[in-house]
Amino acid sequence: MSTYWKANQRRLAPWLFLAPGLLMFAVYVIIPIFQSMWISFYDWDGLGEATWVGTANYAEMSSDPNMVTSFKNNIIWLALYLLAVPAGLFIAIFLNQTVTGIRLYKSLFFFPFVISQVVVGLIFSWFYAPGFGLFYKVIEFFTGTGVAILADPDLVTYGIIAAGLWPQIAYVMILYLTGLNNVSPDQVEAARLDGAKGWRMLWYVILPQLRPATFIAVVVTVIGALRSFDLVSIMTAGGPFGSSRVLSYYMYETALSEYGYRMGYGAAIAVVLFAIMMVFISGFIWKMWRDETER
């Protein structure tokens, strides 16, 4: 054994360091994924005997109006949440300057990122609150009639997305600030000598060097949009009338809330959500692998 270790320690040492993390990942991520897939083929309340129903849970989704609403809202989340990427980029460019008080400005823009999603949800609930909320008062001042965002089925999803964008833009800003520190000053100076400035400088010189930061920003934003649970739970609990549900919240509501205890159907929703996320994650991983092999 000693001879084998001495001969192969360079090859085995990395796996020994990785072993604890891989074990935890397998126990708490990989195995539960397959267990969820297995449970999705059963009708089970979480306590009693499980009954095999095959693909009935998946077939039920096509005629479930709550599932359709949740899926539609996730698409809206995905489309609008990506606004965090350009917004974070332009704020990072603004903050990437050496002017008086820039550290204070950076701290103010960074502040939303360190706040818990629960706190963000509470802040925006008060912000939208009918009667005394700042947003309500401003709309009432200009139009004469306030708008109760969280009580309007047509507007509630957009109000929650706006709340989610606040910390997400701050996160993307941090990624881009880090990327801007690695931008080559020689290339910028050469572009200036060639007469490039403004949008041309940004498009042809800065953005190509920010591709790694952009890639990470898009990945975390897409994943954040698809697993949007905290804000929906805190701000509306899926209401009004279930109009703000998303897949992650409907999964919880179906499987674990007092209205559900349908573990099989909840697991089926979780599998569908996982499959959607894997489409994006697989694409991102493939692009990352392709970029690495082309170097």
N, C-alpha and C positions, 0 to 999 in steps of 0.2 A: 504493500500500500504506500509506504514511504517513497519507494522508488518510482511508483506510478505518479504520485503527486509531484515529485520533483521534475519529472519528465513532462508533465502536462499542466503545471500550475498556471502558466500564462493563459492557457485555454479555459481552465476551470474556474479561475479566480473571478472573472466577471459574472459567471452564472451563480456563484456563491453569494456575491453581493446582491444580485437581482432576485435570488430565491425568496426572501421574505416578502418583498413587494409583489412578486408574481403569485405567491401563495395567497396573499390578501386579495389581490385582484381577482383571482380565480374564485375564491370563496364568496366574495361580496359583489362581484359583477358578472363573471362568466356563468357560473352555476345558476344564479337567480334568473339570468336571461333565458336559459333553457327550461328552467322550472316554470317561468311565466308562459313560455310557448306551450308547455305540456298542460298547464292548468287551463289555457284558453280553449281546450277541447272538451272541457267539463262544465257542467252546471253545478256550482258549489257555493255554499253560503259562508265558507270559511271555518265552519265548526263541524257540521254534520257530514253525512256520507256524500261523496262526489259522484255524479252521474255522468257517464260518457255521452256527449251529444255531437261529437265529431266537429264538423265545420258550421254547426248551426249558429254559434255566436258570431262568426264572420258573416254569415248570410243575413243575420238580423240587422247588421250595420247598414246595409243598403236601403232599408226601409225605416230606419230610425231617424226621425227629424232632428233629434238632439245631436246625433252624430254628424249629420249634414251641417248643422249650424256650427258645431265645434270645428269641423274641418274647414269651413269657409272662413271662420275667424282666424284660424291658424294661417291661412293663405294671406289674409289681410295683415296679420302680424309680420309675416315673413317679408312682404312687399314693403311695408312702411318702416320696419325696423332697420332695413338696410340704409335708410337715410342717415343713420348714425355714422356710417363710414365717411361720406363726403363732409358731413358737419364736423366730425372729429378732426378730419384733415385740415379744414380751413381754420378751425380754432387753434390747432397745433402750429400752423404756419404763422398765425397772428402772435402766438405766445413765444415763438422761437426768435425773439428779438432781444436786444440788449438796450432796454429803455428803463427809465426810473420806475420802480414799483412793479416790475414784471414778475417778481417772485410772489408778490401778493396776489396778482391776477392768476398766476398758475395755481396757487393754493385754493382760490375761490372756485376755479373751474374743476380742480381735482376733488373738491369736497364731496360732490354727489357720489363719487365712486366708493368712498369709504362708508357711506350710510347703508344700513341694512335695507333690503327690499321691503321689509315690513314697515320700516319707518317712512320710506318713500311713499308707500301706499297710503299710510295715514296722513302724510303731509298733503298729498294730492286729493285725498278725500275731503279734507278741510278746505283746500283750494277751490274745489268744485261745489262745495256744500251750498244748497239753496238757502237764500236769506242772508247769510253772513260770509260766504266764501268770496275771496278776492275776485276770482274769475266771474262768478255770478254777478257781483256788484259792478264790475267793469262792463260786462255785456248789458246789464240793466241801465247803466249810465248812458251808454251810446244808443241803445235801441228802445229803452223804456220798458223792456221785458227781459228778465233774467232767464237763463237756460240751465236747467238741471241736467248736466251732462250724464251723470251716473244713473239717472232715472229714465233716460230716453233710450229705448231699444236700438234706435238708428245711430246714436252718437256714442254710446257707452264704450264700445270697443276702441274707438279712436281716442277717447279720453284716457283709457288705460294705457294704450300704446304711447301716448304723449308722456305719461308718467314713467314708463319704462325707458323711453329714449333719453331722459334726463341723466341717469347714471351710465347708460350705455355709451352715450356720446363722450362722457368723461373718460371711460375706459379706452375707447378708440383713440381719443386725444393723447392719452399716455403712450399708447403703442406708436403713434406717429411722431410724438416728441422724441422717443427713443430712436426711431428711424432717422429723423432729421439730424440727430447728432452724428450719424454715420454717413451723411451725404458728403461726397468728395468736394472740398472747397476748390480744388484745382479745376474740376469740370465746370463748376459754377462760374469761376473766373474766366475760363476759356469761352464759355457761352456768352458772357457779358462782352468780351472783346469782339465776338462775332455779331453783336447787336441784339442778342436775345434778351428779352425782359418780359415781365408780366406773365400772361397766360402761356406764351411760347416757352418761357423759362420753366414754368411749372410742368407743362405737358411733356416737353422733350428732354428735360434735364433732371428735374426733381422727382417726378413720379416714377420713371424707370428705376431709380435707385431706392424707391420706397416699396417695391413689389413684395418683399418679404413681410413688411409691416402690413401692407394691404391684404395679403393672403391671410395672415393671422386675424386681422380685424374682421374680415368677411366670415371666417370660420366661426369665431366666437359669437358674432352677431346672429348668424343663422341658427346656431345651436341655442342661443338665448331666446330667439323668437319661437322656436319649436317647443321649448320646455317652459313656456311662460305660465307659471302656476301661482307664484307668490302674490303678485299684484292683483290677479283676478280673485284669488281667495280673500285677500284683505279688503279690497275696494268694493266688490259687488257680490262675492260668493256665487258667481255665475249669473246673477240677475242683471236687469229686471226680466223676469219670465224666461230665464235661461239664455238671453240674447248675447251675453258676453262669455259664454262657455268657450273653452279651448280644449283640445284633446287631452292634455295632461290633467286639467281640472275635471273634465267629464269622466276620465278614468278613475280618479279619486272618488268622485261623487257616486259613481256606479258601484265601485267595489267596497268602499270603506265608510261612506257616510250613512246616516240613518235612513236615507232614501233608497239605499242600494243593497249592500251585502251580496252582490252578484259577482263573486270573485272571478268566475270564468269569463264573463262578459268584460269585466274590467281588465283582465289579463289580455283579452283579445284586442282591446283598444290600445293597451300598452305595446303589444306586438306590432300593430299597425304604425303607431308613432315611432317605434324603434326602426321599423323598415324605412319610413320616410327619412329619418335622421341618417340612416346608414347610406342612403342614396347620395346625400350631400357629403357625408364624411368620407365615403369611398372615393368620390370624385376628387375631394381635396387631397386625400392620401395619394391617389394616383398622380395628380399634378405635382405634388411634392416629390414623389419618387422619380417622375420624368425629369423634373428640373435638376435633381441631384445627379442623375445618370448622364445628362447632357453636358455637365461641367467637365 
